[in-house]
Amino acid sequence: MLILILLDTGCRLSEATGLRVCDVDMDNLLVKLTGKGSKDRLVPISFELRKEIFRYMSKEGLKPDDRLVATERGLVLSKRNVLPVWASGPHLFNLQNILL
């Protein structure tokens, strides 16, 4: 889910990991991202990402205040958790030609 959000919105890793379910406007295809300086901005998402988010929320049983992308315990993912996985195997995501 994290990779889909990053690629579809072009947001920063910290913005994607801070997303809550209530930040996604499924009707208008928008997400509210909180960026640097705690500034909020609305970013459009594709219909395909909307479908994937809906499937993911249903499968995981997420509530409105839950984080959309979180650890198994529901905590915030940090760069320290995400970057080693990304750096060790972009082939896992079929993204070999994308550089960090």
Buried (B, 14 or more C-beta within 10 A) or exposed (E): BBBBBBBBBEBEBBBBBBBBBEBBBBEEBBBBBBBEEEEEEEBEBEEEBBEBBEEBBEEBEBEEEBBBBBEEEEEEBEEEEBEEEBEEEBEEEEEEEEEE
